[in-house]
Amino acid sequence: MEEHKGKVMLSSPIPEPADYYAREHVTFDQVHDKSLRLAAWLRENGVRQGGRVVVGGANSTGWVVAFTAIHLLGAVPVFLNSTL
């Protein structure tokens, strides 16, 4: 991971009312740090290895962080279609 530290991993549009071309850029180390914090919070709230965690919403940097955090715990992400 050291060779990717500081490099942009994710780039996603910022929802309206932001400028049409506005984007959020998140680096590999930011995703890692956010995922570790979320994984710690999930563990504090009872998520364990093999447990299922529902992830809903549109594709976003937050979605990737949630997916990564769940896997760090050995839990299973269960995805909801945000258009349902």
Residue, then its C-alpha position, 0 to 999 in steps of 0.5 A: m500500500e505504501e506505493h499508492k499512499g497519497k494517490v487518488m483511488l476514487s473520484s465521484p461526482i458531488p451531488e447537486p447543488a454543487d457545480y456539475y463538474a465538481r468531484e470528490h477525490v479520495t486517496f488510498d490512504q484516506v479510504h484505508d483510514k476511513s475504513l478502519r474507523l468504520a470497521a471499529w464502529l461496526r465492531e463496537n456495535g456488534v458486527r462480527q466475522g460472518g455477520r451480515v451488514v446491509v449497505g444501501g445508497a447510490n454508488s459513492t466513495g462512502w459505499v466503497v469505504a463501507f464495503t472495505a470496512i465490512h470486509l476488514l471485519g470478515a463480515v458479509p456485505v448485503f447490498l440494496n438497490s438504491t432504485l427500489 
